[in-house]
Amino acid sequence: MKLNCNNQVFPVILQEDATGGYIVNNPAIDGCYSQGDSIEQALKNIKEATELCLEEITERHEKIKSKNISLHLINLKKEYA
């Protein structure tokens, strides 16, 4: 079953991995994460992982649990920056 997600937008968090490549997760869906050797590959992989997670949620007749996700920047004292 292919799920049509054309109008859904999800936040993703991308981090460079210390051992190389990138780790990416979709915090809107528990357990939805992937990786890639490049940023482009990691983003492609998280799109596929998100689609698979959504298909599984749909097959179980569940809904995505709404989460309040936001990004905040904090200021540190000069000695830590």
C-alpha positions, -999 to +999 in steps of 0.1 A: +000+000+000+015+034-010+004+063+011-001+097-004+018+122+017+021+150-008+005+176+015+021+166+048+052+184+061+073+170+090+102+185+109+134+164+108+166+168+128+198+161+110+231+156+128+266+149+116+277+115+130+312+114+147+320+083+128+310+098+094+278+104+076+246+119+090+219+107+114+184+121+109+151+116+128+115+126+125+105+137+160+068+138+150+068+099+147+082+078+175+110+055+162+113+072+128+149+077+120+175+070+093+210+078+082+230+085+051+266+092+039+256+127+027+230+152+038+211+146+005+211+108+011+201+111+047+171+134+038+161+110+010+163+081+035+142+099+062+115+106+036+113+069+028+114+060+065+086+085+072+064+069+045+070+035+059+062+046+094+030+063+081+020+031+062+025+011+094+004+035+115-023+035+089-024-004+087-028-005+125-057+020+122-038+044+145-032+082+142-001+102+146+000+115+181+002+153+180+034+167+194+044+202+201+078+205+184+097+237+183+132+249+179+147+274+203+180+292+204+197+299+237+224+325+245+254+314+265+278+336+284+309+345+263+331+322+284+312+291+270+307+303+235 
